[in-house]
Amino acid sequence: MNVSEYMKKHGITDEKLDALAAPYESGDYASEDGKVYTGSHIDSVGKRRVTVVYSAADTQRVASIARSKGVKPAVIYREALARYLAV
């Protein structure tokens, strides 16, 4: 289900969504006892997703190494970055 279908299913119009979001976007909302987080949810867990473009040859080499080790390619990229940053 995409956003448009969800909004239609629940009777949410663009105007209603704007009205609901306005207090939070302006910071003018009633605070309850719970903690309010701002920014990316990834920041609160100490991780951030980044997009990096590599050559096809390099990604094929990484995929091959990952297959041989039985891990996902992301593990190989993380290990390589960790080694580079440790220098």
Secondary structure, DSSP 8 states (H G I E B T S, - for coil): --HHHHHHHTT--HHHHHHHHHHHHHT-----SS----S-HHHHHT---------HHHHHHHHHHHHHHTS-HHHHHHHHHHHHHH-
